[in-house]
């Protein structure tokens, strides 16, 4: 379980189904979105620093942008502070959070999914919301991770991940609230930028 939490939460700290999906004539279902994400993440080799492989990593990471609805994450975790933020601040948050995913979470997630095979249960869809439970057999037993999706303009995207009834969105919200006790929105963005620039 610690391995699951580490690769999911690792993106932001302040203190298998083989499927080939090319150009689509219609929007992907939540299950197809998750399959596409896992399959492409598994294909990446972050240990190969050749120019060709680095170009492939960047291209694949670009294809995966939009899997997480970072605008909705901002809304549900920061509430009024998000609503009061300027359009520029919101866009900078989304941009920086996406780069943090790519820099920190994706490499460890790629290794994780190569080692442990996820089993996707059928999606539970109700209106514009969907949940997919994923069973993962880790070293200390089977664990379940729930990916929560919402649909906007026919596009399904993840806005929360729940592990053992603990929401990562709630965890982010608590981290943001602690930061906002001392800093404003720009201060949060500065911390995120510093994290992104760490060697």
C-alpha positions as semicolon CSV with decimal commas, in nm:
position;residue;x (nm);y (nm);z (nm)
1;X;0,000;0,000;0,000
2;X;0,284;0,241;0,075
3;X;0,404;0,194;-0,283
4;X;0,064;0,301;-0,419
5;X;0,045;0,605;-0,195
6;X;0,404;0,704;-0,275
7;X;0,360;0,709;-0,650
8;X;0,028;0,895;-0,635
9;X;0,112;1,154;-0,371
10;X;0,474;1,194;-0,479
11;X;0,378;1,459;-0,732
12;X;0,320;1,732;-0,473
13;X;0,508;1,751;-0,141
14;X;0,581;2,065;0,050
15;X;0,723;1,966;0,426
16;X;-0,271;-0,421;-1,765
17;X;-0,446;-0,417;-2,068
18;X;-0,257;-0,372;-2,397
19;X;-0,446;-0,125;-2,609
20;X;-0,341;0,088;-2,901
21;X;-0,539;0,407;-2,938
22;X;-0,456;0,644;-3,218
23;X;-0,664;0,923;-3,358
24;X;-1,019;0,878;-3,235
25;X;-1,338;0,939;-3,429
26;X;-1,534;0,955;-3,106
27;X;-1,453;1,040;-2,742
28;X;-1,296;0,773;-2,524
29;X;-1,491;0,610;-2,243
30;X;-1,354;0,637;-1,886
31;X;-1,217;0,282;-1,914
32;X;-1,046;0,360;-2,245
33;X;-0,897;0,678;-2,096
34;X;-0,750;0,482;-1,805
35;X;-0,625;0,202;-2,031
36;X;-0,462;0,457;-2,260
37;X;-0,296;0,630;-1,963
38;X;-0,157;0,313;-1,804
39;X;-0,043;0,156;-2,132
40;X;0,143;0,466;-2,245
41;X;0,295;0,527;-1,903
42;X;0,425;0,170;-1,897
43;X;0,587;0,219;-2,237
44;X;0,819;0,493;-2,112
45;X;1,180;0,427;-2,014
46;X;1,303;0,708;-1,792
47;X;1,646;0,546;-1,753
48;X;1,732;0,593;-2,122
49;X;1,871;0,944;-2,164
50;X;1,931;0,926;-2,538
51;X;1,798;1,218;-2,740
52;X;1,559;0,992;-2,931
53;X;1,409;0,845;-2,613
54;X;1,379;1,183;-2,445
55;X;1,184;1,307;-2,747
56;X;0,958;1,002;-2,718
57;X;0,900;1,070;-2,348
58;X;0,805;1,432;-2,416
59;X;0,573;1,328;-2,698
60;X;0,400;1,065;-2,484
61;X;0,367;1,299;-2,187
62;X;0,203;1,551;-2,419
63;X;-0,044;1,283;-2,531
64;X;-0,131;1,216;-2,166
65;X;-0,209;1,578;-2,084
66;X;-0,577;1,611;-2,012
67;X;-0,603;1,277;-1,831
68;X;-0,620;1,473;-1,505
69;X;-0,870;1,760;-1,480
70;X;-0,641;2,000;-1,296
71;X;-0,887;2,287;-1,324
72;X;-1,144;2,086;-1,131
73;X;-0,878;1,978;-0,883
74;X;-0,807;2,344;-0,820
75;X;-1,177;2,424;-0,776
76;X;-1,253;2,147;-0,529
77;X;-0,933;2,182;-0,326
78;X;-0,911;2,562;-0,303
79;X;-1,280;2,659;-0,332
80;X;-1,317;3,039;-0,295
81;X;-0,944;3,098;-0,334
82;X;-0,962;2,932;-0,675
83;X;-1,268;3,134;-0,774
84;X;-1,096;3,455;-0,665
85;X;-0,772;3,372;-0,847
86;X;-0,709;3,543;-1,179
87;X;-0,725;3,353;-1,507
88;X;-0,347;3,385;-1,532
89;X;-0,297;3,238;-1,184
90;X;-0,529;2,946;-1,257
91;X;-0,353;2,871;-1,584
92;X;-0,014;2,887;-1,413
93;X;-0,135;2,644;-1,146
94;X;-0,255;2,397;-1,411
95;X;0,065;2,434;-1,614
96;X;0,294;2,386;-1,314
97;X;0,094;2,098;-1,166
98;X;0,104;1,918;-1,499
99;X;0,481;1,959;-1,518
100;X;0,514;1,830;-1,162
101;X;0,317;1,521;-1,264
102;X;0,550;1,465;-1,556
103;X;0,867;1,527;-1,357
104;X;0,790;1,348;-1,031
105;X;0,487;1,121;-1,053
106;X;0,514;0,973;-1,403
107;X;0,861;0,813;-1,372
108;X;0,771;0,633;-1,048
109;X;0,424;0,547;-1,180
110;X;0,577;0,398;-1,494
111;X;0,798;0,169;-1,284
112;X;0,504;0,083;-1,059
113;X;0,277;-0,029;-1,342
114;X;0,558;-0,228;-1,499
115;X;0,601;-0,422;-1,176
116;X;0,238;-0,460;-1,068
117;X;-0,048;-0,551;-1,301
118;X;-0,363;-0,343;-1,249
119;X;-0,701;-0,507;-1,302
120;X;-0,969;-0,260;-1,408
121;X;-1,323;-0,335;-1,293
122;X;-1,619;-0,215;-1,504
123;X;-1,677;0,158;-1,487
124;X;-1,968;0,283;-1,278
125;X;-2,116;0,571;-1,475
126;X;-2,389;0,804;-1,358
127;X;-2,454;1,108;-1,572
128;X;-2,134;1,309;-1,606
129;X;-1,957;1,124;-1,324
130;X;-1,781;0,788;-1,334
131;X;-1,569;0,572;-1,106
132;X;-1,332;0,291;-1,194
133;X;-1,205;0,059;-0,924
134;X;-0,861;-0,084;-0,994
135;X;-0,728;-0,386;-0,808
136;X;-0,351;-0,406;-0,777
137;X;-0,169;-0,705;-0,631
138;X;0,124;-0,555;-0,445
139;X;0,380;-0,734;-0,228
140;X;0,168;-0,721;0,086
141;X;-0,163;-0,816;-0,078
142;X;-0,432;-0,681;-0,309
143;X;-0,523;-0,315;-0,286
144;X;-0,799;-0,114;-0,450
145;X;-0,760;0,231;-0,601
146;X;-1,061;0,428;-0,723
147;X;-1,022;0,674;-1,009
148;X;-1,297;0,938;-1,013
149;X;-1,384;1,090;-1,349
150;X;-1,601;1,376;-1,461
151;X;-1,708;1,459;-1,816
152;X;-1,680;1,801;-1,972
153;X;-1,763;1,860;-2,338
154;X;-1,759;1,483;-2,402
155;X;-1,408;1,444;-2,252
156;X;-1,365;1,221;-1,945
157;X;-1,087;1,322;-1,705
158;X;-0,975;1,221;-1,355
159;X;-1,026;1,474;-1,077
160;X;-0,960;1,254;-0,773
161;X;-0,800;0,924;-0,674
162;X;-0,913;0,741;-0,359
163;X;-0,697;0,491;-0,173
164;X;-0,839;0,309;0,130
165;X;-1,118;0,568;0,151
166;X;-0,861;0,849;0,156
167;X;-0,901;1,110;-0,115
168;X;-0,592;1,262;-0,273
169;X;-0,798;1,573;-0,352
170;X;-0,875;1,607;0,019
171;X;-0,506;1,560;0,097
172;X;-0,409;1,832;-0,151
173;X;-0,679;2,055;-0,003
174;X;-0,529;2,022;0,343
175;X;-0,181;2,099;0,208
176;X;-0,308;2,406;0,024
177;X;-0,494;2,530;0,332
178;X;-0,176;2,508;0,539
179;X;0,009;2,708;0,277
180;X;-0,268;2,969;0,258
181;X;-0,235;3,031;0,632
182;X;0,094;3,204;0,554
183;X;0,093;3,273;0,181
184;X;-0,141;3,394;-0,092
185;X;-0,208;3,229;-0,429
186;X;0,113;3,366;-0,576
187;X;0,299;3,220;-0,280
188;X;0,154;2,879;-0,359
189;X;0,263;2,914;-0,721
190;X;0,614;3,010;-0,607
191;X;0,637;2,697;-0,392
192;X;0,519;2,483;-0,682
193;X;0,770;2,647;-0,912
194;X;1,051;2,588;-0,663
195;X;0,953;2,221;-0,640
196;X;0,954;2,197;-1,019
197;X;1,301;2,352;-1,042
198;X;1,459;2,120;-0,784
199;X;1,741;1,910;-0,925
